[in-house]
Amino acid sequence: MDSEHGHGVSVDLDEIRSVLEPTRKLRLGLEVLTEHLPQEMEGGAITDALCQIHEWLCTSELRSLRTFGLPVAYIIISPINPLNPPAPEDMQKIARAIRTLDDLGLIILP
């Protein structure tokens, strides 16, 4: 998604990854569970628990990034909860916003 415009600032991805390391395996596990949860297990207490884990991860990661002293030049986009995604029209707005940031060279991928 990198763009030739290059309006963004230099980013030390290793430094950011090190801040998120404590939750990395939990986030990966949650993604696997969410993607491969048998249909008969969807909904109810299991889905509620997975949503709570997602919310905890987002809160924990945000707290870690804020206490890390992330420069104001960064914007971190939180992951969307796949068990409770935004409405389709909101997803279109999100996609347009991300495309705009990418077109301006402000999206940085490893």
C-alpha positions in Angstrom: 0.0 0.0 0.0 3.0 2.3 -0.1 2.6 5.4 -2.3 5.1 7.4 -4.2 3.9 10.7 -2.6 5.7 9.9 0.7 4.1 12.5 3.0 4.6 10.2 6.0 7.4 10.3 8.6 10.0 7.6 9.2 8.6 4.7 11.3 10.6 2.3 13.4 8.4 -0.8 13.0 10.6 -2.9 15.3 10.0 -0.5 18.1 6.2 -0.5 17.6 6.2 -4.3 17.3 8.2 -4.7 20.6 5.5 -2.7 22.4 2.8 -5.0 21.0 4.7 -8.2 21.6 2.9 -9.1 24.8 -0.5 -9.3 23.0 0.7 -10.6 19.7 0.1 -14.3 20.3 -3.3 -13.6 21.9 -4.4 -11.6 18.9 -3.2 -14.3 16.5 -5.0 -16.9 18.5 -8.2 -14.9 18.5 -8.0 -14.4 14.8 -7.6 -18.2 14.3 -10.6 -18.9 16.6 -12.7 -16.3 15.0 -12.0 -17.6 11.4 -12.4 -21.3 12.2 -15.1 -21.4 14.9 -17.6 -24.1 14.0 -21.0 -22.6 13.1 -22.7 -24.5 15.9 -20.4 -22.7 18.4 -21.2 -19.2 17.1 -23.3 -16.9 19.1 -24.1 -16.9 22.8 -21.4 -17.1 25.5 -18.6 -18.2 23.2 -19.1 -15.2 20.9 -19.5 -12.9 23.9 -16.2 -14.2 25.4 -14.3 -13.7 22.0 -15.7 -10.2 21.8 -14.5 -9.5 25.4 -11.1 -10.8 24.5 -11.0 -8.6 21.4 -12.0 -5.5 23.4 -9.4 -6.3 26.1 -6.7 -6.7 23.4 -7.6 -3.4 21.8 -7.6 -1.6 25.2 -4.3 -3.2 26.3 -2.6 -2.4 23.0 -3.8 1.2 23.0 -2.6 1.6 26.6 0.8 0.2 25.7 1.2 2.4 22.6 0.2 5.5 24.6 2.6 4.8 27.5 5.3 3.9 25.0 5.4 7.5 24.0 4.2 7.1 20.4 5.0 10.4 18.6 1.9 12.4 17.6 3.0 11.9 14.0 1.6 8.3 14.1 -2.0 7.2 13.6 -2.8 3.6 14.7 -5.9 2.0 13.2 -7.5 -0.5 15.6 -8.5 -3.8 14.1 -12.2 -4.3 13.4 -13.9 -7.0 15.6 -14.8 -9.7 13.0 -17.5 -10.9 15.4 -19.1 -7.5 15.5 -18.1 -5.6 12.3 -19.5 -2.2 11.4 -22.5 -1.9 9.0 -21.7 -2.3 5.3 -22.1 1.5 4.7 -19.6 2.2 7.6 -17.2 -0.4 6.1 -17.3 1.5 2.8 -16.5 4.8 4.6 -13.6 3.1 6.4 -12.3 1.7 3.2 -12.5 5.1 1.4 -10.6 6.7 4.3 -7.8 4.1 4.3 -7.5 4.4 0.5 -7.2 8.2 0.8 -4.4 7.8 3.4 -2.7 5.3 1.2 -3.0 7.6 -1.9 -1.2 10.3 0.2 1.6 7.9 1.2 0.6 7.8 4.8 0.0 4.0 5.1 3.2 2.2 6.2 3.3 -1.6 5.9 6.1 -3.9 7.0 
